[in-house]
């Protein structure tokens, strides 16, 4: 395996000069701000997250502030980030933090993991980036850098494996583990990208096992890009947009006009209701969820 100290020095020096100036990385960023950013950044690029994150932090600067609102308001102000169930999870998380932790985001990894909607990665990220904890933070970008630099593989497995967790732990520096985690993440986001890695600009190109092996192509399952146009997901987004933009319940006709395929539209609407993103009222109208 590549000497960890060489990786640490090269990546951290690169990060010092190339890190993006993001508000959730600022010295005055709150643990709540970090947690919100991590949920928003799941499957969503930074450029789309930034304006919504700022709006949320202004409107709901603490978990208690969000918990005091109806869950539908979280969905409304989620905007066009996509995967809106994340907004409901954040609202439920804010309620749990308010009710069970006196409104303070926990610093302990296991306690974070017990919160609604918080998985392995998010718990490690918040414990590390908000509190300086020593945890392996394995998002897609980090896993791709490790796959290439250490394992000589173009892409990591579809799901995080036990071997990746062991590798992530083995590569943690004794000091500055949180900074190491965000630095590797930034390298994967800006340089060691999925489709067009910029190896000439990489600070560890001279150490990268994948490049030194001649960049062997991926031999695992085919990586398919996600389609969107015409899908149930797009239909759900259209219906949810109507509910978000309304100031109260909307009649069924207001939803019917935004999607022509009636069967798909009803399926998508049923899915929104099942997922708790919409409510059907007794008078036949629909609205965003209330507690």
MIGU-742875 format. One record per residue (C-alpha): x, y, z; residue in one letter. Coordinates in Angstrom, 3 decimals. Example, Ala and Ser with C-alpha at 12.3 -4.5 7.8 and 13.67 -1.06 7.14 Angstrom:
<nodes>
<node <12.300,-4.500,7.800>,'A'>
<node <13.670,-1.060,7.140>,'S'>
</nodes>
This chain:
<nodes>
<node <0.000,0.000,0.000>,'X'>
<node <1.093,3.580,-0.612>,'X'>
<node <2.869,5.102,2.367>,'X'>
<node <0.092,6.980,4.229>,'X'>
<node <2.356,9.854,5.270>,'X'>
<node <3.157,10.598,1.617>,'X'>
<node <-0.549,10.689,0.783>,'X'>
<node <-1.297,12.902,3.764>,'X'>
<node <1.370,15.461,2.965>,'X'>
<node <0.595,15.676,-0.755>,'X'>
<node <-3.183,15.879,-0.404>,'X'>
<node <-3.180,18.299,2.527>,'X'>
<node <-0.707,20.644,0.829>,'X'>
<node <-2.869,20.621,-2.302>,'X'>
<node <-6.001,21.305,-0.254>,'X'>
<node <-4.365,24.281,1.441>,'X'>
<node <-4.108,26.022,-1.941>,'X'>
<node <-7.177,24.678,-3.744>,'X'>
<node <-10.005,24.312,-1.235>,'X'>
<node <-13.256,25.993,-2.192>,'X'>
<node <-14.507,28.696,0.157>,'X'>
<node <-17.757,27.076,1.309>,'X'>
<node <-19.823,28.468,4.199>,'X'>
<node <-20.208,25.144,6.021>,'X'>
<node <-16.394,24.942,6.192>,'X'>
<node <-15.993,28.383,7.745>,'X'>
<node <-14.652,28.730,11.276>,'X'>
<node <-18.008,30.072,12.444>,'X'>
<node <-20.066,27.310,10.848>,'X'>
<node <-22.349,25.658,13.394>,'X'>
<node <-22.770,21.880,13.780>,'X'>
<node <-26.368,22.347,12.588>,'X'>
<node <-25.130,24.141,9.482>,'X'>
<node <-22.722,21.284,8.805>,'X'>
<node <-25.452,18.687,9.274>,'X'>
<node <-27.840,20.519,6.930>,'X'>
<node <-25.117,20.838,4.284>,'X'>
<node <-24.310,17.142,4.439>,'X'>
<node <-27.936,16.137,3.897>,'X'>
<node <-28.373,18.642,1.063>,'X'>
<node <-25.160,17.603,-0.675>,'X'>
<node <-26.233,13.978,-1.013>,'X'>
<node <-26.547,13.380,-4.776>,'X'>
<node <-26.682,17.150,-5.371>,'X'>
<node <-23.861,19.432,-6.595>,'X'>
<node <-22.563,22.308,-4.487>,'X'>
<node <-23.711,25.001,-6.934>,'X'>
<node <-27.349,23.974,-6.443>,'X'>
<node <-27.044,23.544,-2.689>,'X'>
<node <-25.461,26.916,-1.861>,'X'>
<node <-28.512,29.218,-2.301>,'X'>
<node <-30.881,26.779,-0.577>,'X'>
<node <-28.451,26.244,2.321>,'X'>
<node <-28.166,30.010,2.849>,'X'>
<node <-31.956,30.353,2.808>,'X'>
<node <-32.365,27.545,5.356>,'X'>
<node <-29.692,28.949,7.659>,'X'>
<node <-31.357,32.355,7.609>,'X'>
<node <-34.828,30.935,8.175>,'X'>
<node <-33.888,28.064,10.516>,'X'>
<node <-30.507,28.800,12.123>,'X'>
<node <-31.068,26.130,14.790>,'X'>
<node <-32.733,22.716,14.966>,'X'>
<node <-35.338,24.184,17.314>,'X'>
<node <-36.350,26.759,14.707>,'X'>
<node <-36.993,24.092,12.083>,'X'>
<node <-38.701,21.758,14.536>,'X'>
<node <-41.228,24.508,15.351>,'X'>
<node <-42.435,24.549,11.710>,'X'>
<node <-44.743,22.135,9.953>,'X'>
<node <-42.825,19.459,7.985>,'X'>
<node <-44.451,20.782,4.829>,'X'>
<node <-42.477,24.013,5.214>,'X'>
<node <-39.236,22.062,5.027>,'X'>
<node <-40.474,20.470,1.809>,'X'>
<node <-41.594,23.866,0.455>,'X'>
<node <-38.206,25.463,1.042>,'X'>
<node <-36.301,22.475,-0.293>,'X'>
<node <-36.827,24.079,-3.682>,'X'>
<node <-35.483,22.147,-6.665>,'X'>
<node <-32.768,20.193,-4.855>,'X'>
<node <-34.434,16.890,-5.683>,'X'>
<node <-35.007,13.833,-3.494>,'X'>
<node <-37.338,15.864,-1.234>,'X'>
<node <-37.684,13.120,1.351>,'X'>
<node <-34.383,14.487,2.606>,'X'>
<node <-36.294,17.592,3.729>,'X'>
<node <-38.647,15.448,5.807>,'X'>
<node <-35.691,13.582,7.302>,'X'>
<node <-34.053,16.871,8.263>,'X'>
<node <-37.266,18.037,9.902>,'X'>
<node <-37.571,14.786,11.866>,'X'>
<node <-33.900,15.067,12.815>,'X'>
<node <-34.422,18.640,14.038>,'X'>
<node <-37.337,17.481,16.189>,'X'>
<node <-35.272,14.681,17.728>,'X'>
<node <-32.342,17.025,18.424>,'X'>
<node <-34.738,19.510,20.040>,'X'>
<node <-36.622,16.957,22.100>,'X'>
<node <-33.812,14.596,23.075>,'X'>
<node <-30.630,16.711,23.030>,'X'>
<node <-31.736,20.155,24.227>,'X'>
<node <-31.461,21.543,20.713>,'X'>
<node <-27.741,20.773,20.400>,'X'>
<node <-26.433,18.607,17.563>,'X'>
<node <-24.680,15.645,19.240>,'X'>
<node <-20.937,15.259,18.797>,'X'>
<node <-20.803,11.524,19.453>,'X'>
<node <-20.839,9.322,16.345>,'X'>
<node <-23.142,6.658,17.809>,'X'>
<node <-25.596,9.276,19.070>,'X'>
<node <-25.648,10.970,15.690>,'X'>
<node <-26.279,7.622,14.010>,'X'>
<node <-29.377,7.145,16.168>,'X'>
<node <-31.001,10.338,14.847>,'X'>
<node <-33.737,10.021,12.190>,'X'>
<node <-32.375,10.010,8.660>,'X'>
<node <-28.707,9.959,9.693>,'X'>
<node <-26.670,7.161,8.141>,'X'>
<node <-23.103,5.975,8.535>,'X'>
<node <-21.562,8.577,6.252>,'X'>
<node <-23.480,11.573,7.626>,'X'>
<node <-22.756,10.635,11.247>,'X'>
<node <-19.034,10.384,10.481>,'X'>
<node <-19.060,13.633,8.500>,'X'>
<node <-20.786,15.673,11.217>,'X'>
<node <-18.675,14.184,14.019>,'X'>
<node <-15.541,14.974,11.992>,'X'>
<node <-16.263,18.286,10.283>,'X'>
<node <-18.290,19.899,13.064>,'X'>
<node <-16.431,18.531,16.080>,'X'>
<node <-13.019,17.390,14.828>,'X'>
<node <-13.679,13.710,15.545>,'X'>
<node <-11.419,11.004,14.162>,'X'>
<node <-13.607,9.045,11.767>,'X'>
<node <-13.242,7.658,8.252>,'X'>
<node <-15.581,9.807,6.121>,'X'>
<node <-16.366,7.720,3.063>,'X'>
<node <-18.475,9.554,0.516>,'X'>
<node <-18.414,8.706,-3.189>,'X'>
<node <-15.536,11.095,-3.900>,'X'>
<node <-13.336,9.739,-1.105>,'X'>
<node <-14.063,6.144,-2.068>,'X'>
<node <-13.120,6.862,-5.694>,'X'>
<node <-9.796,8.473,-4.707>,'X'>
<node <-8.928,5.513,-2.482>,'X'>
<node <-10.001,2.999,-5.149>,'X'>
<node <-7.658,4.565,-7.682>,'X'>
<node <-4.743,5.696,-5.553>,'X'>
<node <-4.496,2.601,-3.359>,'X'>
<node <-6.407,-0.272,-4.978>,'X'>
<node <-5.618,0.429,-8.670>,'X'>
<node <-9.328,0.299,-9.527>,'X'>
<node <-11.083,2.910,-11.643>,'X'>
<node <-14.249,2.910,-9.518>,'X'>
<node <-15.174,1.725,-6.026>,'X'>
<node <-17.898,-0.881,-5.415>,'X'>
<node <-21.515,0.207,-5.730>,'X'>
<node <-21.987,0.061,-1.950>,'X'>
<node <-19.385,0.791,0.704>,'X'>
<node <-17.615,-2.454,1.591>,'X'>
<node <-15.961,-3.665,4.779>,'X'>
<node <-12.610,-3.537,2.975>,'X'>
<node <-13.161,0.153,2.171>,'X'>
<node <-13.964,0.873,5.803>,'X'>
<node <-10.774,-0.861,6.907>,'X'>
<node <-8.770,1.092,4.346>,'X'>
<node <-10.360,4.381,5.390>,'X'>
<node <-9.471,3.682,9.018>,'X'>
<node <-5.928,2.640,8.122>,'X'>
<node <-5.337,5.884,6.223>,'X'>
<node <-6.540,8.183,9.019>,'X'>
<node <-3.729,10.368,10.344>,'X'>
<node <-3.245,10.477,14.090>,'X'>
<node <-3.725,14.253,14.059>,'X'>
<node <-5.928,16.327,11.747>,'X'>
<node <-8.169,13.463,10.634>,'X'>
<node <-11.100,15.796,9.968>,'X'>
<node <-9.032,18.006,7.662>,'X'>
<node <-7.701,14.919,5.897>,'X'>
<node <-11.264,13.724,5.284>,'X'>
<node <-12.444,16.970,3.717>,'X'>
<node <-9.214,17.303,1.707>,'X'>
<node <-9.611,13.882,0.083>,'X'>
<node <-13.269,14.666,-0.577>,'X'>
<node <-12.288,17.895,-2.313>,'X'>
<node <-9.674,16.103,-4.403>,'X'>
<node <-12.299,13.649,-5.615>,'X'>
<node <-14.784,16.434,-6.358>,'X'>
<node <-12.403,18.695,-8.277>,'X'>
<node <-9.634,16.524,-9.736>,'X'>
<node <-10.172,12.777,-9.398>,'X'>
<node <-13.619,13.001,-10.946>,'X'>
<node <-15.681,10.045,-12.105>,'X'>
<node <-15.736,10.621,-15.856>,'X'>
<node <-12.721,12.786,-16.651>,'X'>
<node <-10.031,12.633,-13.954>,'X'>
<node <-7.447,15.388,-14.308>,'X'>
<node <-4.432,13.234,-13.538>,'X'>
<node <-1.986,15.911,-14.715>,'X'>
<node <-3.266,18.222,-11.960>,'X'>
<node <-3.395,15.596,-9.221>,'X'>
<node <-1.011,15.993,-6.269>,'X'>
<node <-0.710,12.221,-5.852>,'X'>
<node <-0.422,11.202,-9.508>,'X'>
<node <3.112,9.938,-8.821>,'X'>
<node <1.713,7.660,-6.103>,'X'>
<node <-1.548,6.578,-7.751>,'X'>
<node <-1.690,2.809,-8.172>,'X'>
<node <-4.330,3.036,-10.908>,'X'>
<node <-2.280,5.454,-13.043>,'X'>
<node <0.935,3.488,-12.473>,'X'>
<node <-0.881,0.308,-13.562>,'X'>
<node <-1.830,1.960,-16.860>,'X'>
<node <-5.333,2.977,-15.848>,'X'>
<node <-7.001,-0.436,-16.229>,'X'>
<node <-10.671,-0.053,-17.194>,'X'>
<node <-13.507,-0.811,-14.835>,'X'>
<node <-14.451,-4.514,-14.907>,'X'>
<node <-17.440,-4.449,-12.577>,'X'>
<node <-21.127,-3.897,-13.419>,'X'>
<node <-21.784,-1.276,-16.085>,'X'>
<node <-22.201,2.203,-14.665>,'X'>
<node <-25.444,3.631,-16.034>,'X'>
<node <-26.313,7.307,-15.937>,'X'>
<node <-29.628,8.207,-14.342>,'X'>
<node <-32.438,9.198,-16.673>,'X'>
<node <-34.961,11.812,-15.602>,'X'>
<node <-37.184,12.960,-18.477>,'X'>
<node <-40.497,11.134,-18.495>,'X'>
<node <-39.832,9.230,-15.280>,'X'>
<node <-42.023,8.940,-12.193>,'X'>
<node <-39.410,11.066,-10.449>,'X'>
<node <-39.980,13.921,-12.889>,'X'>
<node <-43.740,13.542,-12.543>,'X'>
<node <-43.463,13.636,-8.743>,'X'>
<node <-41.364,16.780,-9.031>,'X'>
<node <-44.019,18.502,-11.149>,'X'>
<node <-46.796,17.614,-8.705>,'X'>
<node <-44.742,18.645,-5.705>,'X'>
<node <-43.913,21.966,-7.334>,'X'>
<node <-47.629,22.774,-7.522>,'X'>
<node <-48.019,22.029,-3.810>,'X'>
<node <-44.904,24.022,-2.871>,'X'>
<node <-46.028,27.097,-4.769>,'X'>
<node <-49.560,27.044,-3.342>,'X'>
<node <-50.472,28.956,-0.182>,'X'>
<node <-52.958,26.331,0.906>,'X'>
<node <-54.631,23.119,-0.276>,'X'>
<node <-54.994,22.715,-4.053>,'X'>
<node <-57.769,20.984,-6.000>,'X'>
<node <-57.024,17.783,-7.898>,'X'>
<node <-57.498,19.620,-11.195>,'X'>
<node <-54.459,21.800,-10.441>,'X'>
<node <-52.352,18.658,-10.262>,'X'>
<node <-53.901,16.942,-13.251>,'X'>
<node <-52.876,19.679,-15.674>,'X'>
<node <-49.135,19.357,-15.063>,'X'>
<node <-48.785,15.767,-16.348>,'X'>
<node <-50.619,14.171,-19.267>,'X'>
<node <-50.219,10.473,-18.472>,'X'>
<node <-53.063,9.871,-16.007>,'X'>
<node <-51.871,6.423,-14.881>,'X'>
<node <-48.339,7.647,-14.193>,'X'>
<node <-49.661,10.804,-12.559>,'X'>
<node <-51.867,8.869,-10.129>,'X'>
<node <-49.030,6.495,-9.340>,'X'>
<node <-46.705,9.413,-8.638>,'X'>
<node <-49.291,11.175,-6.464>,'X'>
<node <-49.916,8.000,-4.476>,'X'>
<node <-46.166,7.729,-3.991>,'X'>
<node <-45.930,11.280,-2.651>,'X'>
<node <-48.693,10.553,-0.154>,'X'>
<node <-47.134,7.244,0.894>,'X'>
<node <-43.764,8.947,1.398>,'X'>
<node <-45.318,11.642,3.570>,'X'>
<node <-44.562,14.430,1.094>,'X'>
<node <-48.215,15.242,0.409>,'X'>
<node <-51.559,14.850,2.166>,'X'>
<node <-54.981,14.110,0.697>,'X'>
<node <-57.733,15.982,2.555>,'X'>
<node <-61.324,14.869,3.002>,'X'>
<node <-62.638,17.552,0.642>,'X'>
<node <-60.591,16.127,-2.247>,'X'>
<node <-57.804,18.700,-2.109>,'X'>
<node <-54.114,18.133,-1.499>,'X'>
<node <-51.413,19.959,0.492>,'X'>
<node <-47.907,19.648,1.835>,'X'>
<node <-47.641,17.565,5.026>,'X'>
<node <-48.677,18.870,8.414>,'X'>
<node <-47.657,17.377,11.744>,'X'>
</nodes>
